[in-house]
Amino acid sequence: MKIGVLLSGNGVYDGSEIQESVFSLLAIAENGGDVLFMAPNVKQMHVVNHLSGEEMPEERNVLVESARIARGDIEDLANISVKDFDALVIPGGFGTAKNHTNWAVKGPDSEINAEVKELVLECVKNKKPIAALCMGPTTVAKALQGTEFHAKLTIGSNSENSPYNIKAISDGVNATGSIHQACTVKEICWDEKLKIVSAPCYMMEASILEVRNNIKEAIKRLFSVI
């Protein structure tokens, strides 16, 4: 099975969350899948110093930075079709809310990259399963906004600790027309009709082992319906 992995850069604050990306790759391999990396060939919204958390006065390219995680073996999203893979994985990290969409700035009123929107929408139309991790569900929600598809998604739960405003983000997901379901890092959300699995991962206060297990369960569900 060929699994498309949509990256958004390199690093949690301005790109793909590296640990979530690696755990996704590990889980895909454990289920016997092969990976097709892809990313939009666009400028990052900004560059963040991951040591200080401050914005840096420079520009970087999403495809070029994503290639760090892919070890150079990655395709420009513009050249990818849903015919090229059997299922799609969107790791988290704030890059998906900055470089796939600008949700980090505008929330549910954000814009979405046209190629990302088409990719997600075509997956749903063609019944190809999607795994959206951490902030990834916000990108799915934006891609489906205004369509006939209303996905059941999770970005976490208020019942356990989180470093983020789960209520605000989940309200935003609902505002797009998707349906937020509260899940802890020990749970996944499964939309059986649209074949979309989502998992909170590092949206919650979680250990690296809890995140690994959360992703492992989500990818296992993904493979069960391919």
N, C-alpha and C positions, 0 to 999 in steps of 0.2 A: 504494500500500500504506500502511496506517495502522499505525504502530509505537507501541505503548504504552511510555512511559518512566516507570518507577517511581522517584521520588526519595525522599530520606530527610532532607531539610533542606538546609543551605547551608554547605559547608565540610568539609574532610577529617576533622577531629577529632570533629565532632558531627553531621555531615550527609553529603550527597552530595559526593564529590570533584569540585570544579568543573571541572578540566581534563578529567577522564574523562567528565564529563557533556557538556561542549562538544564534545569529540572524537566522542562517540557521536552527537550531533546532526548534526555535520558529515558523518560517515560515512553516516548515514541519508539525508540530503539528497543526497549524492553517488550513492546507489543509487536515487534517485527516490522515496523514501518521505516520508510526512507523519507528524508527531509528535502523539501524544496524551499530554500530561503528566498524571501522577496522583501523589498522596501521601496517606497516612493523616492524618486530621484529629485528631491526638493531640499531647500535650505531649512535647517532647524529653526524653530521659533526663536530660540536663544541657546546659549551655552552656559552651563552652570558648573562652577567649581565644586566638586563633590566633597572636598575637604571643608570648605568654609560655608557652602550653601549660597555663595554670592554669584551674581551674573558676571560673566567674563566678557571683555570687549573684543570678541572675535566671532567669526561665522564658521559653521560646519555644515556638511551635507548629510542628510539622513541616510542615504544609500551607502555612502562611504563609511560613516560611523557604524552602521549596522554590519558592514563587512567584517568588523573586528570580531563580533560574536560568531559570524558565519565562517570565520577563517578564510575569508575571501571568496567563498563559493556562494554567490548570491546574485539574484536577477533583479533588474529594474522592473518595478511593478507594472510599468507601461507595456512590458513585453509578455505579461502573464495572462493566461486565460484560465477559467475554472476547469477547462478540459485537461489542464496540466497536472491536476492533483485530485485526490479523493476526499480530503477533508482539510479544514483550515484551523490553525491555532494562532491566537493573538495573545502573546504574553503581555503582562502588565508593565508598569513603569509609567511615569508621567509623560513620556514621549508620545504615547498613543493619544493623550489629551492635549498635546501641544503641536505634534507634527502630523498626525492622522486627522485630528480635528483641532480646534482651539477651545475645547471644553474648559481647559484650565483657566481661561480668561473670561469666557462668555457662558459657561454652563450649558444648559439645554438650548440656548439661543445661538450656539456656536455654529460655525461652518465646518464642513467636512471635505477633505481632499476628494476630488471627483473619482479618482482611480480607486481609492479605498472604498468609497461608497458603492461603486459598481461591483467591485470584487465581493463584498459582503452580500449585496442584494442578489447577485447572480448565484452565490452559494445557496441562499435560501430558496430562490426560485427553482434551482436544480436539485434541491433536497440533499445537498452536500453538508455533512455535519460541521459544526463550528464549535471550538472551545475558546471561550473568552475569559481571560484571567485578570484578576485584580481590577485595574481601570479599563481593561479591554471591553467590558460590557457597555461602557458609555459610547464607544465607537460603534458597536453593533446597534445600539439604540438610535444613534444619529443616522446611520445608514438606512435604517428601516422607517425613520420618521416620515410621516405623510404617505406611507404605503398601506397596503391591505394587511401587512404583517405586524403583529403586536407580540413581541417576544417576551417571554418570562425570563428575567435576568436577576443576578445578584451582584452587589459590590460589597456586601458585608451585612453586619447586624449591629443594632444598638444594644443588644443584650450582653455584649462583651466589649472589652476595651479596644479602642482603635485610635491611631494617631491622627485620624482624619474625621471630617464632619460627615458621617455616614448618612444622617438624615437629609442633609442638604443635597448630597449627591444622589441618594435614592429618590428624593422628590424630583430631582432633575430627570432621572430616568423615566419616572412616571409621566412627567410633562411632555416627553417626546412621543408618548403613546405606547411605550413598552410597559411592562408590569414588573415592579421590583418585588423580589421575594427575599426576606431577611434570612441570611445563612451565616453561620459562624465558620471559622477556618477548618472546622471538623466536618463541614457539610459542603455539598455541591447543589446547584440549582439545575434542574433538567427540564427543558422545554421539549416534550416528546413530539409535539406537532411539527415544530420547526427544526428539530434536531440540533438544538443549541444547548451546550452545557457551559455553565459559568461557575467560577470559584473565587472566593474573596482573597485568598493568599495573603500578601503583605498589606492589604487594606486593613487587616486586623492586627492587633498586637500578637505576634506569633513567632515561635521559634523556627529556625531553619528546617528542623525535622517536621514540624507541623505543616509548613508550606510545601515541603517535598511531598508529604502524604496527600495533601489537598490536591496538588497537581497530578499526582499519580492516579488518584481516583477519577479526576476529570478526564484525563487522557484515556483511561481504561473504558470509561463510558463512551467516549468518542469512538473508540475502535469497535465497541460492541454494536454500533449501528451503521458502520461503513458497509 
